[in-house]
Amino acid sequence: MLPLRLAKPSPLPINPLFPLKQHKISRSIAPRKIFGIKLHSHSKTPKLPKSNPDDDVIEGRELEIRGLLPDLMPKHIAVIADGNRRWASERGLRGKQGHRAGRRAMKEVVLLCNLCSELGLKALTFFLFSTENWFRPKDQVDFLMAEFEDMMVSDVEEKGIRTSVLGDTSRLPKSLQKAITVAEETSKGNTGLHLMISLNYSGKHDILQATKKIASKVKDGMIFLEDINESLFLEELNTKCTEFPNPDLLIRTGGERRVSNFMLWQLAYTELFFVEKYFPDFKEADILEILRSFQQRHRNYGK
Ligand SMILES: CC(C)=CCC/C(C)=C/CC/C(C)=C/COP(=O)(O)OP(=O)(O)O
């Protein structure tokens, strides 16, 4: 595991798909809103701005996205967005302000990953509320629930993004459950990035509930014991809503180096990146640097 301290970006790798024109990025495309943030694109799946020979402007972010290698793009990124309260406390702010700042940082990550979907990134999962988080002070839990609901209603407006919630939603406030159902229903046909938000999620619970469903199918004679294998198991996990359930890359901000009961089955061969920064300070440049670093890792899946 790499105790990643975000270092200076390494030189951009040459991208064989964009070898000649990648230094000329057009600004001329009219902006539209994604997740409350302006984006230069028109279509449902965001398009990277096209090169324009008459335009000498270099947009750093687009340039860096173009520098990534589509063949080595992760299909699924998972994020443990940690350190929001510590960020607030160090600034003499209240925890709520830290979570609001985290929400803004989350929008930035979602926006960037949505742009990366054109290069092959398909899914992004945020671990926002664990089954253990219920033990936090009630006013903090209530605030987070209200924020999650607001996020479902206000932020999940982006046309290309599909939203799903992972976890046992039955314990969430009824109004939040309703907002989740609406967000999932209205976005289910979207073909851009698949944003998965873990609420009241526990990796152990996910494995247990899958085991119970499989056991009951065996008991009812719907399947044989011999039918149980990894792919059948995956079909019963919370991540069954995506074609890419196993994250290729996990990012945890906030300096802790553990997975905290998150996607325990799905993380078996995930590349782990631990970032010292608190989540509200986690910016586009950080995720781009991690993507470049990920593309240089050798993955042999134990072979
Ligand atoms: C809509 C909405 C609220 C969006 C995103 C905000 C966000 C990133 C929430 C993460 C929630 C959470 C319980 C983080 C872990 O600890 P912590 O960050 O609370 O604090 P700590 O690690 O400093 O103790």
The ligand as an SDF file (V2000), in Angstrom:
LIG
                    3D

 24 23  0  0  0  0  0  0  0  0999 V2000
  -24.4870   15.4200    0.9460 C   0  0  0  0  0  0  0  0  0  0  0  0
  -23.2430   15.2590    1.6660 C   0  0  0  0  0  0  0  0  0  0  0  0
  -23.2660   15.5520    3.1140 C   0  0  0  0  0  0  0  0  0  0  0  0
  -22.1910   14.8990    0.9810 C   0  0  0  0  0  0  0  0  0  0  0  0
  -20.8830   14.5690    1.2050 C   0  0  0  0  0  0  0  0  0  0  0  0
  -20.2280   14.8940    2.4770 C   0  0  0  0  0  0  0  0  0  0  0  0
  -19.3790   13.7950    2.8600 C   0  0  0  0  0  0  0  0  0  0  0  0
  -18.1550   13.6500    2.0870 C   0  0  0  0  0  0  0  0  0  0  0  0
  -19.7660   13.0130    3.8600 C   0  0  0  0  0  0  0  0  0  0  0  0
  -18.9590   11.9430    4.4110 C   0  0  0  0  0  0  0  0  0  0  0  0
  -19.6160   11.4640    5.6280 C   0  0  0  0  0  0  0  0  0  0  0  0
  -18.7800   10.8170    6.6130 C   0  0  0  0  0  0  0  0  0  0  0  0
  -19.5620   10.1340    7.6490 C   0  0  0  0  0  0  0  0  0  0  0  0
  -17.4140   10.8420    6.5790 C   0  0  0  0  0  0  0  0  0  0  0  0
  -16.4810   10.2780    7.5650 C   0  0  0  0  0  0  0  0  0  0  0  0
  -16.0640   11.0810    8.6270 O   0  0  0  0  0  0  0  0  0  0  0  0
  -16.0890   12.6620    8.6800 P   0  0  0  0  0  0  0  0  0  0  0  0
  -15.6260   13.1520    7.3870 O   0  0  0  0  0  0  0  0  0  0  0  0
  -17.4550   13.0350    9.1250 O   0  0  0  0  0  0  0  0  0  0  0  0
  -15.1530   13.2190    9.7930 O   0  0  0  0  0  0  0  0  0  0  0  0
  -13.7200   12.8370   10.3040 P   0  0  0  0  0  0  0  0  0  0  0  0
  -13.1060   11.7850    9.4380 O   0  0  0  0  0  0  0  0  0  0  0  0
  -12.9350   14.1050   10.2820 O   0  0  0  0  0  0  0  0  0  0  0  0
  -13.9950   12.3690   11.6960 O   0  0  0  0  0  0  0  0  0  0  0  0
  1  2  1  0
  2  3  1  0
  2  4  2  0
  4  5  1  0
  5  6  1  0
  6  7  1  0
  7  8  1  0
  7  9  2  0
  9 10  1  0
 10 11  1  0
 11 12  1  0
 12 13  1  0
 12 14  2  0
 14 15  1  0
 15 16  1  0
 16 17  1  0
 17 18  2  0
 17 19  1  0
 17 20  1  0
 20 21  1  0
 21 22  2  0
 21 23  1  0
 21 24  1  0
M  END
$$$$
